[in-house]
Amino acid sequence: MDPARTGNRPIREVLIPRHGVIVHLKGYGLIKVFKIATPNGGSEYWATSDLTMTVERCAEEALRLWCIEEYHRGLKQFCGIERARHRAAITQRNHIGLAIRAFCAWRAIGFEPACLGLKPRQPLSVGPYGLPWSSQCMYTY
């Protein structure tokens, strides 16, 4: 990272204000970097090529990304999507498609097995295509 074009150096050595800083990433170009405090007392760095990004919008994007992570985790853990023991492409697609349908159906009816430790965060609302959706992530772990 090189904010002042004085030579590349590690990101941990760059002073990053709350609103972020625009730096040059070798081999890529200009990016904007934010330093985010984590709940365990550490810090993470978020980088974007959108130089107009604000820290508030960065937080919104982080929430959206976390919802996607929860979706993939639930899909893998609770539906066994990666356990397909098929070689033919059509059977793999069928397995993946049915696993996704099962996961969506569980969310639609509010399926909450006690052994999974899932607790509904808020009531379901209907989103695009009549599928259940909520403005925040649906489950807490």
Backbone as ProteinMPNN parsed JSONL, in Angstrom:
{"seq_chain_A": "MDPARTGNRPIREVLIPRHGVIVHLKGYGLIKVFKIATPNGGSEYWATSDLTMTVERCAEEALRLWCIEEYHRGLKQFCGIERARHRAAITQRNHIGLAIRAFCAWRAIGFEPACLGLKPRQPLSVGPYGLPWSSQCMYTY", "coords_chain_A": {"N_chain_A": [[0.84, -1.181, 0.0], [0.469, 2.208, -0.763], [-0.048, 5.213, 0.121], [1.003, 7.827, -0.232], [2.592, 7.683, -2.383], [5.246, 7.029, -1.869], [6.565, 4.7, -1.827], [5.908, 1.208, -1.52], [4.325, -0.293, 1.304], [3.41, -2.316, 4.201], [-0.103, -2.679, 4.99], [-0.791, -2.419, 7.676], [0.931, -0.509, 8.59], [0.01, 1.87, 7.638], [-1.652, 4.85, 8.359], [-5.003, 4.938, 8.966], [-7.801, 6.819, 8.7], [-11.131, 7.251, 10.202], [-13.004, 7.654, 8.124], [-11.824, 6.343, 6.036], [-9.172, 5.746, 3.614], [-7.607, 6.623, 0.553], [-5.542, 4.638, -1.351], [-2.705, 3.413, -3.221], [-2.638, 0.346, -4.74], [-0.309, -2.003, -5.481], [-0.022, -3.271, -8.71], [-2.737, -3.121, -9.143], [-4.063, -0.566, -8.772], [-5.7, 2.5, -7.741], [-7.384, 2.27, -4.633], [-9.876, 2.273, -2.022], [-9.511, 2.114, 1.439], [-10.749, 0.823, 4.482], [-10.571, 0.671, 8.017], [-11.787, -1.576, 10.235], [-13.127, -2.145, 13.415], [-13.185, -5.172, 15.234], [-15.437, -7.37, 17.078], [-13.947, -8.868, 18.936], [-11.881, -7.281, 19.721], [-9.87, -6.939, 17.886], [-8.876, -5.956, 14.55], [-10.068, -5.414, 11.201], [-9.443, -5.1, 7.716], [-11.051, -3.471, 5.112], [-11.338, -3.259, 1.673], [-12.025, -1.423, -1.308], [-12.807, -0.812, -4.74], [-14.425, 1.246, -5.304], [-14.166, 4.473, -5.059], [-15.752, 6.404, -3.925], [-17.039, 5.365, -1.784], [-18.577, 5.33, 1.434], [-18.108, 5.101, 5.016], [-20.451, 4.307, 6.241], [-21.913, 3.143, 4.156], [-20.184, 1.07, 3.65], [-20.512, -0.448, 5.962], [-23.175, -1.263, 5.592], [-22.888, -2.871, 3.311], [-21.252, -4.827, 4.403], [-23.052, -6.086, 6.149], [-24.868, -7.168, 4.303], [-23.142, -8.942, 2.977], [-22.56, -10.649, 5.095], [-25.048, -11.831, 5.514], [-25.242, -13.336, 3.177], [-23.146, -15.106, 3.649], [-24.2, -16.492, 5.885], [-26.38, -17.73, 4.652], [-25.058, -19.476, 2.819], [-23.657, -21.045, 4.656], [-25.745, -22.244, 6.105], [-26.947, -23.662, 4.019], [-24.935, -25.488, 3.367], [-24.486, -26.843, 5.845], [-27.025, -27.716, 6.776], [-28.441, -28.826, 4.678], [-26.822, -30.491, 3.248], [-25.537, -29.952, 0.805], [-23.007, -30.222, -0.364], [-22.534, -32.896, -0.319], [-23.034, -34.522, -2.486], [-22.691, -37.454, -4.213], [-22.269, -37.933, -6.929], [-21.432, -38.481, -10.359], [-22.322, -37.752, -12.867], [-23.248, -34.804, -14.583], [-25.924, -33.898, -14.688], [-27.18, -35.191, -12.543], [-25.785, -34.092, -10.424], [-26.567, -31.384, -10.653], [-29.319, -31.718, -10.172], [-29.285, -32.594, -7.495], [-28.151, -30.339, -6.187], [-30.068, -28.393, -6.845], [-32.392, -29.437, -5.571], [-31.534, -29.406, -2.904], [-31.283, -26.653, -2.456], [-33.966, -25.907, -2.81], [-35.115, -27.277, -0.635], [-33.899, -25.959, 1.514], [-34.887, -23.324, 1.165], [-37.613, -23.853, 1.486], [-37.668, -24.682, 4.165], [-36.987, -22.266, 5.39], [-39.191, -20.769, 4.599], [-41.359, -21.89, 5.965], [-40.576, -21.491, 8.504], [-39.006, -23.386, 9.798], [-37.442, -24.788, 12.562], [-35.317, -26.584, 13.948], [-34.45, -27.76, 17.133], [-31.959, -28.846, 17.683], [-30.237, -27.555, 15.962], [-29.784, -25.062, 16.884], [-30.948, -22.741, 15.973], [-32.576, -19.623, 16.013], [-35.409, -17.744, 15.32], [-34.987, -14.468, 14.146], [-36.641, -12.376, 13.374], [-40.035, -11.867, 12.194], [-41.064, -13.422, 9.099], [-41.101, -11.846, 5.895], [-42.519, -11.226, 2.678], [-40.653, -11.407, -0.258], [-39.121, -10.715, -3.458], [-40.563, -12.596, -6.14], [-42.316, -13.911, -4.481], [-40.983, -15.23, -2.48], [-39.824, -15.91, 0.86], [-38.356, -13.284, 2.723], [-36.209, -11.118, 4.509], [-35.346, -7.927, 5.859], [-33.058, -8.002, 7.241], [-30.596, -10.429, 8.269], [-32.006, -13.663, 8.632], [-31.711, -15.597, 10.674], [-30.156, -16.103, 13.886], [-27.14, -17.288, 15.23]], "CA_chain_A": [[0.0, 0.0, 0.0], [1.278, 3.404, -0.907], [-0.945, 6.369, 0.046], [1.689, 9.07, -0.61], [3.49, 7.355, -3.494], [6.623, 7.07, -1.363], [7.031, 3.32, -1.771], [4.924, 0.285, -0.943], [4.538, -0.763, 2.677], [2.264, -3.098, 4.686], [-1.295, -1.897, 5.345], [-0.817, -2.143, 9.121], [1.767, 0.666, 8.845], [-0.652, 3.046, 7.074], [-2.638, 5.467, 9.243], [-6.283, 4.93, 8.268], [-8.826, 7.533, 9.47], [-12.446, 6.617, 10.265], [-13.679, 7.746, 6.831], [-11.068, 5.572, 5.065], [-8.095, 6.425, 2.916], [-7.355, 6.133, -0.799], [-4.146, 4.22, -1.478], [-2.369, 2.729, -4.47], [-2.324, -1.064, -4.551], [0.602, -2.417, -6.554], [-0.595, -4.227, -9.646], [-4.173, -2.922, -9.304], [-4.388, 0.844, -8.934], [-6.225, 3.167, -6.547], [-8.484, 1.645, -3.888], [-10.174, 2.917, -0.744], [-9.37, 1.134, 2.519], [-11.332, 1.143, 5.778], [-10.143, -0.182, 9.12], [-12.994, -1.88, 10.991], [-12.878, -2.823, 14.7], [-13.939, -6.417, 15.391], [-15.939, -7.539, 18.446], [-12.962, -9.477, 19.847], [-10.834, -6.32, 20.014], [-8.927, -6.831, 16.778], [-9.311, -5.089, 13.461], [-10.074, -5.954, 9.852], [-9.327, -4.1, 6.671], [-11.955, -3.637, 3.984], [-10.865, -2.478, 0.537], [-12.967, -1.338, -2.412], [-12.397, -0.004, -5.884], [-15.352, 2.382, -5.34], [-13.484, 5.513, -4.293], [-16.751, 7.268, -3.285], [-17.652, 4.596, -0.694], [-18.534, 5.902, 2.777], [-18.015, 4.072, 6.051], [-21.812, 3.814, 6.481], [-22.238, 2.213, 3.075], [-19.323, -0.087, 3.857], [-21.17, -1.255, 6.999], [-24.345, -1.889, 4.969], [-22.4, -3.941, 2.448], [-20.764, -5.896, 5.274], [-24.227, -6.824, 6.614], [-25.352, -7.97, 3.177], [-22.206, -10.038, 2.767], [-22.708, -11.609, 6.196], [-26.282, -12.579, 5.243], [-24.912, -14.323, 2.155], [-22.345, -16.134, 4.326], [-25.116, -17.308, 6.682], [-27.144, -18.543, 3.711], [-24.211, -20.561, 2.348], [-23.365, -21.934, 5.781], [-26.951, -23.036, 6.34], [-27.123, -24.565, 2.892], [-23.958, -26.575, 3.47], [-24.612, -27.614, 7.076], [-28.334, -28.272, 7.059], [-29.018, -29.487, 3.502], [-25.862, -31.427, 2.676], [-25.372, -29.661, -0.624], [-21.701, -30.664, -0.861], [-22.406, -34.352, -0.149], [-23.474, -35.23, -3.694], [-21.728, -38.465, -4.653], [-22.665, -38.23, -8.3], [-20.46, -38.081, -11.365], [-23.01, -37.14, -14.008], [-23.567, -33.395, -14.344], [-27.366, -33.708, -14.466], [-27.529, -35.619, -11.188], [-25.235, -33.081, -9.511], [-27.462, -30.221, -10.702], [-30.565, -32.075, -9.483], [-29.01, -32.615, -6.056], [-27.985, -28.952, -5.743], [-31.367, -27.73, -6.957], [-33.301, -29.912, -4.519], [-31.023, -28.929, -1.615], [-31.661, -25.238, -2.343], [-35.424, -25.87, -2.594], [-35.394, -27.701, 0.74], [-33.48, -24.879, 2.415], [-35.857, -22.232, 1.022], [-38.878, -24.303, 2.083], [-37.499, -24.619, 5.618], [-37.067, -20.86, 5.792], [-40.547, -20.268, 4.347], [-42.28, -22.356, 7.005], [-40.007, -21.172, 9.813], [-38.454, -24.604, 10.381], [-36.461, -24.452, 13.589], [-34.953, -27.724, 14.779], [-33.752, -27.352, 18.352], [-30.567, -29.297, 17.674], [-29.426, -26.686, 15.128], [-29.516, -23.825, 17.596], [-31.461, -21.593, 15.227], [-33.651, -18.867, 16.632], [-35.847, -16.713, 14.386], [-34.665, -13.118, 14.573], [-37.812, -11.537, 13.158], [-40.985, -12.577, 11.344], [-40.795, -13.426, 7.668], [-41.88, -11.018, 4.988], [-42.429, -11.779, 1.335], [-39.794, -10.635, -1.133], [-39.341, -10.951, -4.876], [-41.031, -13.914, -6.568], [-43.111, -14.519, -3.424], [-40.147, -15.983, -1.546], [-39.651, -15.209, 2.127], [-37.155, -12.478, 2.798], [-36.259, -10.136, 5.58], [-34.392, -6.873, 5.58], [-31.815, -8.385, 7.92], [-30.426, -11.878, 8.227], [-33.176, -14.244, 9.279], [-31.402, -16.389, 11.847], [-28.966, -15.846, 14.669], [-26.495, -18.555, 15.616]], "C_chain_A": [[0.877, 1.233, 0.0], [0.389, 4.642, -1.011], [-0.265, 7.633, -0.471], [2.659, 8.861, -1.761], [4.959, 7.466, -3.092], [7.234, 5.678, -1.304], [5.995, 2.446, -1.098], [5.316, -0.125, 0.463], [3.3, -1.509, 3.139], [1.113, -2.189, 5.14], [-1.324, -1.553, 6.833], [0.028, -0.926, 9.492], [1.136, 1.966, 8.33], [-1.67, 3.567, 8.083], [-3.95, 5.604, 8.473], [-7.313, 5.646, 9.135], [-10.175, 6.813, 9.387], [-13.138, 6.597, 8.907], [-12.933, 6.996, 5.722], [-9.998, 6.407, 4.392], [-7.93, 5.786, 1.532], [-5.864, 5.856, -0.925], [-3.949, 3.567, -2.849], [-1.971, 1.304, -4.133], [-1.509, -1.534, -5.745], [-0.064, -3.488, -7.42], [-2.086, -4.057, -9.86], [-4.521, -1.471, -9.601], [-4.912, 1.432, -7.634], [-7.393, 2.398, -5.957], [-8.719, 2.468, -2.629], [-10.186, 1.841, 0.329], [-9.997, 1.684, 3.791], [-10.753, 0.184, 6.808], [-11.349, -0.332, 10.037], [-12.602, -2.605, 12.281], [-13.757, -4.07, 14.78], [-14.393, -6.566, 16.844], [-14.921, -8.106, 19.431], [-11.782, -8.55, 20.133], [-9.796, -6.148, 18.917], [-9.412, -5.835, 15.732], [-9.23, -5.837, 12.143], [-9.935, -4.797, 8.886], [-10.286, -4.456, 5.545], [-11.461, -2.73, 2.883], [-11.898, -2.53, -0.583], [-12.375, -0.506, -3.54], [-13.323, 1.194, -6.064], [-14.78, 3.484, -4.446], [-14.453, 6.474, -3.608], [-17.437, 6.575, -2.103], [-17.491, 5.329, 0.636], [-18.461, 4.771, 3.794], [-19.396, 3.496, 6.355], [-22.206, 2.802, 5.407], [-21.4, 0.95, 3.168], [-19.95, -1.028, 4.899], [-22.402, -1.961, 6.444], [-23.929, -3.059, 4.087], [-21.895, -5.119, 3.284], [-21.927, -6.736, 5.803], [-24.782, -7.704, 5.508], [-24.447, -9.177, 2.932], [-22.332, -11.098, 3.858], [-23.976, -12.438, 6.016], [-26.033, -13.659, 4.193], [-24.082, -15.451, 2.765], [-23.228, -17.059, 5.16], [-25.936, -18.227, 5.794], [-26.306, -19.734, 3.244], [-23.88, -21.548, 3.463], [-24.561, -22.831, 6.075], [-27.176, -24.058, 5.247], [-26.177, -25.752, 2.982], [-24.212, -27.459, 4.688], [-25.938, -28.351, 7.189], [-28.95, -29.016, 5.883], [-28.057, -30.445, 2.825], [-25.587, -31.202, 1.203], [-24.054, -30.174, -1.174], [-21.529, -32.179, -0.792], [-22.858, -35.157, -1.366], [-22.381, -36.181, -4.157], [-22.059, -38.897, -6.082], [-21.58, -37.757, -9.253], [-21.116, -37.354, -12.524], [-23.444, -35.716, -13.653], [-25.039, -33.196, -14.017], [-27.766, -34.13, -13.057], [-26.958, -34.658, -10.146], [-26.125, -31.851, -9.474], [-28.774, -30.503, -9.991], [-30.384, -32.036, -7.968], [-28.908, -31.187, -5.506], [-29.315, -28.219, -5.769], [-32.332, -28.148, -5.862], [-32.841, -29.466, -3.132], [-31.401, -27.464, -1.404], [-33.159, -25.104, -2.112], [-35.779, -26.254, -1.165], [-35.042, -26.59, 1.725], [-34.464, -23.719, 2.366], [-37.203, -22.603, 1.646], [-38.791, -24.263, 3.602], [-37.6, -23.192, 6.109], [-38.485, -20.336, 5.652], [-41.519, -20.68, 5.446], [-41.742, -22.109, 8.405], [-39.488, -22.392, 10.537], [-37.333, -24.264, 11.342], [-36.141, -25.669, 14.444], [-34.11, -27.272, 15.967], [-32.275, -27.732, 18.323], [-29.668, -28.391, 16.838], [-29.087, -25.383, 15.818], [-29.997, -22.591, 16.867], [-32.592, -20.936, 15.989], [-34.111, -17.823, 15.633], [-35.558, -15.331, 14.948], [-35.882, -12.208, 14.444], [-38.763, -12.289, 12.242], [-40.619, -12.442, 9.862], [-41.642, -12.382, 6.956], [-41.673, -11.58, 3.594], [-41.623, -10.842, 0.459], [-40.096, -10.914, -2.585], [-39.739, -12.39, -5.159], [-41.821, -14.636, -5.478], [-42.313, -15.325, -2.429], [-39.996, -15.212, -0.249], [-38.344, -14.451, 2.143], [-37.293, -11.559, 3.993], [-35.192, -9.108, 5.287], [-33.063, -7.128, 6.273], [-31.671, -9.888, 7.777], [-31.518, -12.511, 9.069], [-32.839, -14.96, 10.58], [-30.178, -15.872, 12.575], [-28.412, -17.198, 15.081], [-25.856, -18.423, 16.956]], "O_chain_A": [[1.901, 1.288, 0.682], [0.095, 5.087, -2.12], [-0.93, 8.449, -1.108], [3.452, 9.746, -2.082], [5.798, 7.932, -3.862], [8.332, 5.512, -0.771], [5.283, 2.898, -0.201], [6.498, -0.284, 0.77], [2.236, -1.36, 2.537], [1.337, -1.074, 5.612], [-1.833, -0.497, 7.208], [-0.131, -0.368, 10.578], [1.676, 3.047, 8.565], [-2.47, 2.791, 8.606], [-4.01, 6.294, 7.456], [-7.67, 5.142, 10.2], [-10.342, 5.881, 8.6], [-13.798, 5.613, 8.572], [-13.374, 7.016, 4.573], [-9.929, 7.622, 4.578], [-8.091, 4.577, 1.366], [-5.03, 6.718, -0.647], [-4.911, 3.222, -3.535], [-1.067, 1.081, -3.328], [-1.969, -1.469, -6.885], [-0.597, -4.476, -6.915], [-2.666, -4.772, -10.678], [-5.205, -1.185, -10.583], [-4.609, 0.929, -6.552], [-8.276, 1.933, -6.676], [-7.869, 3.26, -2.222], [-10.796, 0.786, 0.156], [-9.809, 2.85, 4.139], [-10.479, -0.976, 6.502], [-11.872, 0.654, 10.555], [-11.834, -3.566, 12.245], [-14.937, -4.025, 14.432], [-13.807, -5.961, 17.741], [-15.018, -7.855, 20.633], [-10.789, -8.978, 20.723], [-8.927, -5.283, 19.024], [-10.256, -4.983, 16.009], [-8.438, -6.766, 11.982], [-10.271, -3.657, 9.206], [-10.327, -5.596, 5.083], [-11.191, -1.553, 3.123], [-12.562, -3.547, -0.783], [-11.553, 0.383, -3.317], [-13.047, 2.069, -6.885], [-14.901, 3.425, -3.222], [-14.025, 7.284, -2.786], [-18.331, 7.156, -1.487], [-16.429, 5.875, 0.937], [-18.725, 3.615, 3.464], [-19.506, 2.317, 6.691], [-22.758, 1.744, 5.707], [-21.864, -0.129, 2.801], [-19.923, -2.248, 4.739], [-22.657, -3.119, 6.775], [-24.555, -4.119, 4.12], [-22.089, -6.276, 2.911], [-21.814, -7.958, 5.899], [-25.129, -8.86, 5.748], [-24.925, -10.289, 2.708], [-22.226, -12.294, 3.587], [-23.981, -13.628, 6.333], [-26.554, -14.769, 4.306], [-24.288, -16.62, 2.438], [-23.033, -18.275, 5.15], [-26.165, -19.385, 6.145], [-26.778, -20.871, 3.266], [-23.831, -22.756, 3.231], [-24.406, -24.036, 6.271], [-27.555, -25.196, 5.523], [-26.567, -26.887, 2.708], [-24.162, -28.684, 4.585], [-25.974, -29.491, 7.651], [-29.902, -29.772, 6.075], [-28.456, -31.153, 1.9], [-25.423, -32.155, 0.441], [-23.985, -30.531, -2.35], [-20.477, -32.693, -1.172], [-23.044, -36.37, -1.263], [-21.267, -35.752, -4.458], [-22.116, -40.089, -6.387], [-20.896, -36.766, -8.995], [-20.528, -36.439, -13.1], [-23.944, -35.464, -12.557], [-25.367, -32.395, -13.142], [-28.613, -33.484, -12.441], [-27.574, -34.433, -9.104], [-26.415, -31.325, -8.399], [-29.296, -29.639, -9.285], [-31.231, -31.507, -7.248], [-29.51, -30.868, -4.481], [-29.654, -27.505, -4.825], [-33.018, -27.304, -5.285], [-33.673, -29.177, -2.272], [-31.793, -27.074, -0.304], [-33.586, -24.278, -1.306], [-36.644, -25.631, -0.55], [-35.798, -26.316, 2.657], [-34.84, -23.182, 3.408], [-37.856, -21.762, 2.263], [-39.745, -23.85, 4.261], [-38.23, -22.93, 7.134], [-38.942, -19.55, 6.481], [-42.403, -19.908, 5.816], [-42.383, -22.478, 9.39], [-39.52, -22.439, 11.766], [-36.394, -23.547, 10.995], [-36.645, -25.779, 15.561], [-33.169, -26.493, 15.813], [-31.436, -27.02, 18.875], [-28.447, -28.448, 16.984], [-28.187, -24.668, 15.377], [-29.498, -21.495, 17.12], [-33.459, -21.611, 16.543], [-33.279, -17.068, 15.13], [-35.858, -15.059, 16.111], [-36.124, -11.366, 15.308], [-38.358, -13.244, 11.58], [-39.964, -11.488, 9.443], [-42.76, -12.079, 7.372], [-40.732, -12.34, 3.368], [-41.87, -9.636, 0.429], [-41.213, -11.311, -2.919], [-39.285, -13.305, -4.471], [-41.981, -15.855, -5.544], [-42.892, -16.038, -1.61], [-40.035, -13.982, -0.255], [-37.334, -14.931, 1.628], [-38.406, -11.265, 4.429], [-34.242, -9.38, 4.553], [-32.051, -6.523, 5.919], [-32.548, -10.545, 7.215], [-31.913, -11.963, 10.098], [-33.64, -14.921, 11.514], [-29.28, -15.282, 11.974], [-29.17, -18.151, 15.26], [-25.264, -19.38, 17.455]]}, "name": "protein", "num_of_chains": 1, "seq": "MDPARTGNRPIREVLIPRHGVIVHLKGYGLIKVFKIATPNGGSEYWATSDLTMTVERCAEEALRLWCIEEYHRGLKQFCGIERARHRAAITQRNHIGLAIRAFCAWRAIGFEPACLGLKPRQPLSVGPYGLPWSSQCMYTY"}
